[in-house]
């Protein structure tokens, strides 16, 4: 293996780890109901589709969807929620990447419930920093049939 091939492989490993950290940050912001900061993780032209929200494009519309989610969790009843983001499958191609993640989230108030879903993502490296350029969350299973799909 040549030095150039080794450097390319090393760059893919570093980029993959940076994307994992980016997605971990996204999940941590969601867990801590810090939805105001979520749009900063996206490119200016990003798209987001969560469940039946339709496709939202650009940071203004993305902010609107996360503010709606924030209102749901802060509205009236203090809720306890936790997310798990597992089984990343990331493919890096230069300054672009694709990834899928298995997502679980758990509520404990007003009752215990859980939802399983898939995050299908695209990422783009801009000015040396990885950002989410597309995120689609699809529910695949839930503890309560009314929570699925």
Residue pairs with C-beta under 8 A, 6 or more apart in sequence:
12 92
15 92
15 97
15 125
15 130
16 90
16 92
16 97
18 130
19 88
19 90
19 92
19 97
19 99
19 123
19 130
20 88
20 90
22 41
22 123
22 130
22 131
22 132
23 85
23 88
23 99
23 101
23 119
23 121
23 132
24 85
25 41
26 38
26 41
26 132
27 83
27 84
27 85
29 35
29 37
29 38
29 41
30 38
30 81
30 83
30 105
31 81
31 82
31 83
33 70
33 73
33 74
33 81
35 66
35 67
35 69
35 70
36 63
36 66
36 67
36 70
38 62
38 63
38 66
39 59
39 62
39 63
39 66
41 131
41 132
42 48
42 59
42 62
42 131
42 132
42 133
42 135
43 124
43 126
43 131
43 132
43 133
44 58
44 59
45 57
45 58
45 133
46 57
46 58
46 59
46 62
46 131
46 132
46 133
46 134
46 135
47 55
47 56
47 57
47 133
47 134
47 135
48 55
48 56
48 61
48 62
48 65
48 134
48 135
48 136
49 55
49 56
49 135
49 136
49 137
50 65
50 69
50 135
50 136
50 137
51 137
51 138
51 139
51 149
53 65
53 68
56 62
56 64
56 65
73 79
73 81
77 109
77 110
78 109
79 107
79 108
79 109
79 110
80 107
80 108
80 109
81 105
81 106
81 107
81 108
82 105
82 106
83 103
83 104
83 105
83 106
84 103
84 104
84 105
84 106
85 101
85 102
85 103
85 119
86 101
86 102
86 103
86 104
87 100
87 101
87 102
88 99
88 100
88 101
89 99
89 100
89 101
90 97
90 98
90 99
91 97
91 98
91 99
95 124
95 125
95 126
96 122
96 123
96 124
96 125
97 122
97 123
97 124
97 125
97 130
98 121
98 122
98 123
99 119
99 120
99 121
99 122
99 123
100 118
100 119
100 120
100 121
101 118
101 119
101 121
102 116
102 117
102 118
103 116
103 117
103 118
103 119
103 137
104 114
104 115
104 116
104 117
105 114
105 115
106 112
106 113
106 114
107 113
107 114
112 143
113 142
113 143
113 144
113 147
114 142
114 143
115 139
115 141
115 142
115 143
115 147
115 148
116 139
116 140
116 141
116 142
117 137
117 138
117 139
117 140
117 141
118 137
118 138
118 140
119 135
119 136
119 137
120 134
120 135
120 136
120 138
121 132
121 134
121 135
121 136
122 132
122 133
122 134
123 130
123 131
123 132
123 133
124 130
124 131
124 133
125 131
138 149
139 147
139 148
139 149
140 148
140 149
141 148
142 148
